[in-house]
Amino acid sequence: MNYNKKTVKDVEVSGKKVLLRCDFNVPQDKETGAITSDKRIVAALPTIQYLLEHNAAVIACSHLGKPEASFEKWVKKQTEKGKDPASLTEEKWKKSLAKLSLAPVAKRLGELLGKEVIMAADVVGEDAKAKAAALKPGEILLLENTRFEKGETKNDPELAKAMASMAEVYVSDAFGAVHRAHASTAGVADYLPAVSGFLIQKELDFLGGAIANPKRPLVAILGGAKVSSKIGVINNLLEIADTIIIGGGMSYTFSAAQGGKVGDSLLEADWLDYSKDMIAKAEAKGVKFLLPLDTVCGDKFAPDAQTKVVKAGEIPDGWQGLDIGPETVKLYCDAVAGAGTVIWNGPMGVFEFPAFAKGTEAMAEALSKTSAITVIGGGDSAAAVEQLGYADKMSHISTGGGASLEFLEGKELPGVACLLDA
């Protein structure tokens, strides 16, 4: 995939209406609907401010949550959850949609910008079209949740065309959604000149640079629960990395593949042969493939579990591996110390429990001290680095969990592929 895309600076936006796809899929309090973290709204500000300062009329759009865009689908979902179909009314469905309105986002965005954000009552309905038509340069309009439209997730060309008809330029800045070919992420680019915003540009510079032209040695740290979810990533990184470090729950499948005892640890028995093949493939390619030397075990999956450190492959029955041990921490920290580029995706243990967070914390600290370019894939590894207080010491923390994972797999991301090449 070509990572060298035109940005908002490469097109004339003055006096033009710009459709801007943001990622305003913010976490909310289940009871009150209040936004609990505005990080994603803040991340969109540089692009929005640039457009407003350059005299564009900004029509922003985003999805929020997973609303069911049709009453029938909502009833089916609720019935599957065990709800009585007789109790499911259209009024209740509309209430469920109202909870996922972008109105609170418009309010918070207005506070951050210090100016009014006009809120549309729909996505491509009469209200949105009238407000978009009346929008003046230097003003910003936020369309309602794109997933309120049935055609959004199906990348319906009619919906994409209707959204595009309101604007003259399309700017994509929602990295967290670029791995999905939806009407607002990819479809609209069929009808408008499409460029990236600053957030996506930064993701492409760091993630694209780490894969296409890394400063060597390139060290990849892969953690998380399952081997099965990281197959594509391991396969792709075996072609480009100098060292691959394995931690987290998936390390026990590798350990079992080598004949080790893993007790009650997480284990994907179907992936033992695959794990053996990966170790052999790494050896054949001259890639260092580092697996844990020791493990911190718990007698149950709980924060107050009894703990002990055992050698890798010697976990007793009734115990489960929940973090990498001290010898492994030393081995892994030494491996990143001399790196030129480090990509990290997935924690080393159950970092939510303090007793099993030491491995993840040690890796975060080691990365904060290295002179390497450090790129943190989104999701749990990003959450861990932020929770542990090392976020500002990293070169880049990705804003998209699923998107960064597919990026590392070498997959084409539809929301990036549709942008104009530089």
C-alpha positions as CSV (number, residue, x, y, z in Angstrom):
1,M,0.0,0.0,0.0
2,N,1.2,3.5,-0.8
3,Y,1.5,5.4,2.5
4,N,2.5,8.7,0.7
5,K,-0.9,10.5,0.5
6,K,-1.9,14.1,-0.2
7,T,-2.8,16.0,2.9
8,V,-5.1,18.9,3.7
9,K,-2.2,21.2,2.9
10,D,-2.0,20.0,-0.7
11,V,-5.5,21.2,-1.7
12,E,-7.1,24.6,-1.8
13,V,-9.8,24.8,1.0
14,S,-10.4,28.6,1.2
15,G,-14.0,29.4,0.5
16,K,-14.9,25.7,0.1
17,K,-17.1,23.3,1.9
18,V,-15.1,20.5,3.4
19,L,-16.6,17.1,4.5
20,L,-14.3,16.0,7.4
21,R,-14.5,12.4,8.7
22,C,-13.5,12.5,12.4
23,D,-13.3,9.7,15.0
24,F,-15.7,11.0,17.7
25,N,-16.5,7.5,18.9
26,V,-16.0,8.6,22.5
27,P,-16.6,6.6,25.7
28,Q,-19.7,7.7,27.6
29,D,-21.2,7.1,31.0
30,K,-23.9,4.4,30.5
31,E,-26.4,6.1,32.9
32,T,-26.0,9.8,32.1
33,G,-24.5,9.7,28.6
34,A,-21.7,12.1,29.7
35,I,-18.5,11.9,27.8
36,T,-15.9,10.2,30.0
37,S,-12.8,11.0,27.8
38,D,-12.6,13.7,25.2
39,K,-9.2,12.5,23.9
40,R,-10.5,11.7,20.4
41,I,-12.2,15.1,20.1
42,V,-8.9,16.8,21.2
43,A,-7.0,14.7,18.6
44,A,-9.2,16.1,15.8
45,L,-8.6,19.8,16.8
46,P,-5.4,20.5,14.7
47,T,-7.1,19.6,11.4
48,I,-10.4,21.4,12.3
49,Q,-8.5,24.5,13.4
50,Y,-6.4,24.5,10.2
51,L,-9.5,24.3,8.0
52,L,-11.3,27.0,9.9
53,E,-8.3,29.3,9.9
54,H,-7.9,28.7,6.1
55,N,-11.5,29.9,5.6
56,A,-13.2,26.6,4.9
57,A,-16.7,25.7,5.9
58,V,-16.4,22.5,7.8
59,I,-19.0,19.7,7.7
60,A,-17.8,17.2,10.3
61,C,-19.1,13.7,10.6
62,S,-18.5,10.6,12.7
63,H,-20.0,7.4,14.0
64,L,-20.7,6.8,17.7
65,G,-21.2,3.3,19.1
66,K,-23.2,0.6,17.3
67,P,-26.8,1.8,16.8
68,E,-29.2,-0.4,14.9
69,A,-30.3,1.7,12.0
70,S,-33.5,-0.2,11.5
71,F,-36.3,-1.1,14.0
72,E,-36.4,-4.7,12.7
73,K,-32.7,-5.3,13.3
74,W,-32.9,-3.7,16.7
75,V,-35.8,-6.1,17.7
76,K,-33.9,-9.1,16.4
77,K,-30.8,-8.1,18.5
78,Q,-32.8,-7.4,21.6
79,T,-34.7,-10.7,21.2
80,E,-31.4,-12.6,20.9
81,K,-30.4,-11.0,24.3
82,G,-33.5,-12.6,25.8
83,K,-35.9,-9.6,25.8
84,D,-39.6,-10.2,25.3
85,P,-40.5,-9.1,21.7
86,A,-43.9,-7.9,22.9
87,S,-42.2,-5.3,25.0
88,L,-40.0,-3.9,22.2
89,T,-41.7,-0.7,20.8
90,E,-40.5,1.7,18.1
91,E,-40.5,4.4,20.8
92,K,-37.9,2.3,22.8
93,W,-35.8,1.9,19.7
94,K,-35.8,5.6,19.1
95,K,-34.7,6.1,22.7
96,S,-31.8,3.7,22.1
97,L,-30.8,5.8,19.1
98,A,-31.1,9.1,21.1
99,K,-28.5,7.8,23.5
100,L,-26.0,7.6,20.7
101,S,-26.6,11.1,19.3
102,L,-23.5,13.2,18.6
103,A,-25.1,16.3,20.3
104,P,-22.9,15.9,23.5
105,V,-19.8,15.8,21.1
106,A,-20.9,19.0,19.4
107,K,-21.2,20.7,22.8
108,R,-17.7,19.6,23.9
109,L,-16.2,20.4,20.5
110,G,-17.7,23.9,20.7
111,E,-16.1,24.4,24.2
112,L,-12.7,23.3,23.0
113,L,-12.9,25.4,19.8
114,G,-14.3,28.4,21.7
115,K,-17.0,28.8,19.0
116,E,-20.5,27.4,18.2
117,V,-20.7,24.0,16.5
118,I,-24.0,23.8,14.6
119,M,-25.6,20.4,15.1
120,A,-27.6,18.7,12.3
121,A,-30.6,16.6,13.3
122,D,-29.7,14.0,10.7
123,V,-27.0,12.9,8.3
124,V,-28.3,13.5,4.8
125,G,-31.9,14.6,5.6
126,E,-33.5,18.0,5.0
127,D,-32.0,19.5,8.2
128,A,-28.4,18.5,7.4
129,K,-28.8,19.6,3.7
130,A,-30.3,23.0,4.7
131,K,-27.6,23.7,7.3
132,A,-24.8,22.6,5.0
133,A,-26.1,24.9,2.2
134,A,-26.3,27.8,4.6
135,L,-22.8,27.1,6.2
136,K,-20.3,30.0,5.7
137,P,-16.5,29.9,5.6
138,G,-15.1,29.7,9.2
139,E,-18.2,27.9,10.5
140,I,-18.5,24.3,11.5
141,L,-21.4,21.9,11.3
142,L,-21.6,18.4,12.8
143,L,-23.8,15.8,11.1
144,E,-25.7,13.3,13.3
145,N,-24.2,9.8,13.9
146,T,-23.4,8.3,10.5
147,R,-24.5,4.9,11.7
148,F,-28.1,6.1,12.0
149,E,-28.1,5.6,8.2
150,K,-28.7,2.0,7.1
151,G,-26.3,2.4,4.2
152,E,-23.3,3.6,6.2
153,T,-21.8,0.2,7.2
154,K,-22.7,-1.3,3.8
155,N,-20.8,1.5,2.0
156,D,-24.0,2.3,0.1
157,P,-23.1,4.5,-3.0
158,E,-26.4,6.5,-2.7
159,L,-25.6,7.5,0.9
160,A,-21.9,8.3,0.0
161,K,-23.1,10.4,-3.0
162,A,-25.7,12.3,-0.8
163,M,-23.0,13.1,1.8
164,A,-20.5,14.1,-0.9
165,S,-23.1,16.4,-2.5
166,M,-22.9,18.8,0.5
167,A,-19.2,19.5,0.0
168,E,-16.4,20.1,-2.5
169,V,-13.4,18.4,-0.7
170,Y,-13.2,15.3,1.5
171,V,-10.7,15.2,4.4
172,S,-10.3,11.8,6.2
173,D,-9.0,12.1,9.7
174,A,-10.5,9.1,11.5
175,F,-7.7,6.6,11.7
176,G,-9.7,4.4,14.1
177,A,-12.2,3.7,11.3
178,V,-10.0,3.5,8.1
179,H,-9.9,-0.3,8.2
180,R,-13.6,-0.3,7.4
181,A,-15.0,0.4,3.9
182,H,-18.0,2.5,5.0
183,A,-19.9,5.2,3.1
184,S,-18.3,8.0,5.2
185,T,-14.8,6.5,5.4
186,A,-14.2,5.3,1.8
187,G,-17.4,5.7,-0.3
188,V,-17.4,9.5,-0.4
189,A,-13.9,9.5,-2.0
190,D,-15.6,8.3,-5.2
191,Y,-17.3,11.6,-5.6
192,L,-14.9,14.2,-4.1
193,P,-11.1,14.9,-4.1
194,A,-9.9,13.0,-1.0
195,V,-6.9,13.9,1.2
196,S,-5.8,13.1,4.8
197,G,-6.0,15.3,7.9
198,F,-3.0,15.7,10.2
199,L,-4.0,12.8,12.5
200,I,-3.9,10.2,9.7
201,Q,-0.8,11.9,8.2
202,K,1.0,11.3,11.5
203,E,-0.2,7.6,11.7
204,L,1.0,7.0,8.1
205,D,4.4,8.7,8.9
206,F,5.1,6.6,12.0
207,L,3.4,3.3,11.3
208,G,4.2,3.4,7.5
209,G,7.8,4.5,8.3
210,A,8.2,1.7,10.8
211,I,7.1,-0.9,8.3
212,A,8.4,0.4,5.0
213,N,11.6,2.1,6.0
214,P,12.5,1.4,9.6
215,K,15.6,2.6,11.4
216,R,17.3,-0.7,12.3
217,P,17.4,-2.9,14.2
218,L,13.6,-3.2,14.1
219,V,12.2,-4.9,17.2
220,A,8.6,-5.9,17.4
221,I,7.0,-6.6,20.8
222,L,3.8,-8.7,20.5
223,G,1.6,-9.4,23.5
224,G,-2.1,-9.9,24.2
225,A,-4.2,-13.0,24.8
226,K,-4.3,-15.0,21.6
227,V,-1.9,-16.2,18.9
228,S,-4.9,-16.5,16.5
229,S,-5.5,-12.7,16.6
230,K,-1.9,-12.0,15.8
231,I,-1.2,-14.5,13.0
232,G,-1.2,-12.0,10.2
233,V,1.0,-9.6,12.2
234,I,3.6,-12.2,13.1
235,N,3.7,-13.5,9.5
236,N,4.2,-10.0,8.1
237,L,6.8,-8.9,10.7
238,L,8.9,-12.1,10.1
239,E,9.6,-10.5,6.7
240,I,10.8,-7.2,8.1
241,A,11.8,-7.3,11.7
242,D,15.2,-8.1,13.2
243,T,13.8,-9.3,16.5
244,I,10.3,-10.4,17.6
245,I,9.5,-10.5,21.3
246,I,6.5,-12.6,22.4
247,G,4.6,-12.0,25.7
248,G,1.1,-12.0,27.1
249,G,-1.3,-14.9,27.1
250,M,-0.2,-16.1,23.6
251,S,3.2,-17.0,24.9
252,Y,1.8,-20.1,26.6
253,T,0.6,-21.5,23.3
254,F,4.2,-21.1,22.0
255,S,5.5,-22.7,25.3
256,A,3.2,-25.7,24.9
257,A,4.2,-26.1,21.2
258,Q,7.8,-26.6,22.5
259,G,6.6,-29.3,24.9
260,G,6.3,-27.1,28.0
261,K,3.8,-27.5,30.8
262,V,1.4,-24.5,31.0
263,G,-0.9,-25.5,33.8
264,D,-4.2,-23.7,33.6
265,S,-2.8,-20.9,31.5
266,L,-4.6,-19.6,28.4
267,L,-3.9,-22.0,25.6
268,E,-5.0,-22.3,22.0
269,A,-4.5,-26.0,21.3
270,D,-5.5,-25.6,17.6
271,W,-2.5,-23.2,17.1
272,L,0.3,-25.4,18.4
273,D,1.6,-26.5,14.9
274,Y,1.3,-22.9,13.7
275,S,3.4,-21.7,16.7
276,K,6.1,-24.4,15.9
277,D,6.2,-23.3,12.3
278,M,6.6,-19.6,13.3
279,I,9.6,-20.5,15.5
280,A,11.2,-22.5,12.6
281,K,10.4,-19.8,10.1
282,A,12.1,-17.2,12.3
283,E,15.2,-19.3,12.6
284,A,15.4,-19.9,8.8
285,K,15.1,-16.1,8.2
286,G,17.6,-15.2,10.9
287,V,15.1,-13.3,12.9
288,K,15.6,-13.4,16.7
289,F,12.4,-14.9,18.1
290,L,12.4,-14.3,21.9
291,L,10.1,-16.3,24.2
292,P,9.7,-16.0,28.0
293,L,12.4,-17.7,30.1
294,D,10.2,-17.5,33.3
295,T,6.6,-16.7,34.2
296,V,4.8,-15.1,37.1
297,C,1.9,-17.4,38.0
298,G,-1.2,-17.0,39.9
299,D,-3.4,-19.7,41.6
300,K,-6.5,-18.0,40.2
301,F,-7.3,-15.2,37.7
302,A,-7.8,-12.4,40.3
303,P,-6.0,-9.4,41.6
304,D,-5.5,-11.1,45.0
305,A,-4.2,-14.4,43.6
306,Q,-1.2,-16.1,45.4
307,T,1.8,-15.6,43.1
308,K,5.1,-17.4,42.4
309,V,7.8,-17.3,39.7
310,V,8.5,-20.5,37.7
311,K,10.6,-21.4,34.7
312,A,8.8,-21.1,31.4
313,G,7.2,-24.5,30.5
314,E,7.1,-25.6,34.2
315,I,3.8,-24.1,35.3
316,P,2.2,-26.5,37.8
317,D,-1.4,-27.7,37.5
318,G,-3.9,-25.4,39.1
319,W,-1.7,-22.4,38.4
320,Q,-1.8,-20.0,35.4
321,G,0.8,-17.7,33.8
322,L,-0.3,-14.1,34.2
323,D,2.9,-12.1,33.5
324,I,6.5,-12.4,32.3
325,G,9.0,-13.2,35.0
326,P,12.1,-11.2,36.1
327,E,14.6,-13.1,33.9
328,T,12.4,-12.5,30.9
329,V,12.1,-8.8,31.8
330,K,15.9,-8.5,31.7
331,L,16.2,-10.3,28.3
332,Y,13.4,-8.2,26.7
333,C,14.7,-4.9,28.1
334,D,18.2,-5.7,26.8
335,A,16.7,-6.4,23.3
336,V,15.0,-3.0,23.0
337,A,17.9,-1.1,24.5
338,G,19.9,-1.2,21.2
339,A,16.9,-0.9,18.9
340,G,16.5,1.7,16.1
341,T,12.7,1.2,15.9
342,V,10.4,-0.5,18.3
343,I,6.8,-1.5,17.4
344,W,4.7,-2.6,20.4
345,N,1.3,-4.2,20.2
346,G,-0.3,-6.0,23.2
347,P,0.6,-6.1,26.9
348,M,3.0,-8.6,28.5
349,G,0.6,-9.7,31.2
350,V,-2.7,-8.9,32.9
351,F,-1.6,-5.3,33.6
352,E,-5.1,-4.4,35.0
353,F,-4.0,-6.4,38.2
354,P,-1.0,-4.6,39.9
355,A,0.6,-8.0,40.8
356,F,0.8,-8.9,37.1
357,A,1.6,-5.5,35.6
358,K,5.4,-5.5,36.3
359,G,6.3,-7.0,32.9
360,T,4.3,-4.5,30.9
361,E,5.5,-1.6,33.1
362,A,9.2,-2.7,32.7
363,M,8.8,-2.7,28.9
364,A,7.1,0.7,29.0
365,E,10.0,2.0,31.1
366,A,12.6,0.4,28.8
367,L,11.0,2.1,25.8
368,S,10.9,5.4,27.5
369,K,14.7,5.2,28.0
370,T,15.7,4.0,24.5
371,S,16.8,6.4,21.7
372,A,14.8,4.3,19.3
373,I,11.6,5.5,17.4
374,T,8.9,3.9,19.5
375,V,5.5,3.2,18.0
376,I,2.7,1.9,20.2
377,G,-0.2,0.1,18.4
378,G,-3.5,1.2,19.7
379,G,-5.8,-0.7,22.0
380,D,-4.5,-2.4,25.2
381,S,-0.9,-1.4,24.7
382,A,-1.8,2.2,24.3
383,A,-4.1,2.0,27.4
384,A,-1.2,0.4,29.4
385,V,1.4,3.0,28.4
386,E,-1.0,5.8,29.3
387,Q,-2.2,4.2,32.6
388,L,1.5,3.7,33.6
389,G,2.4,7.3,32.9
390,Y,4.8,6.8,29.9
391,A,2.7,8.2,27.1
392,D,4.7,11.4,26.7
393,K,7.9,9.4,26.3
394,M,6.8,7.5,23.2
395,S,7.4,8.7,19.6
396,H,3.9,7.8,18.6
397,I,0.8,6.1,20.1
398,S,-1.7,5.0,17.5
399,T,-5.3,6.2,17.8
400,G,-6.7,3.0,16.1
401,G,-6.5,-0.4,17.7
402,G,-8.1,-2.5,14.9
403,A,-6.6,-0.2,12.2
404,S,-3.1,-0.3,13.5
405,L,-3.3,-4.1,13.8
406,E,-4.4,-4.5,10.2
407,F,-1.7,-2.0,9.2
408,L,1.0,-4.2,10.9
409,E,-0.5,-7.2,9.0
410,G,0.3,-5.4,5.8
411,K,-3.4,-5.2,4.8
412,E,-4.8,-2.5,2.6
413,L,-6.9,0.0,4.6
414,P,-9.8,1.1,2.5
415,G,-10.1,4.5,4.2
416,V,-6.4,5.2,3.3
417,A,-6.3,3.5,-0.1
418,C,-9.1,5.9,-1.3
419,L,-7.0,9.0,-0.7
420,L,-5.1,10.8,-3.5
421,D,-1.5,9.8,-3.8
422,A,1.1,12.5,-3.2
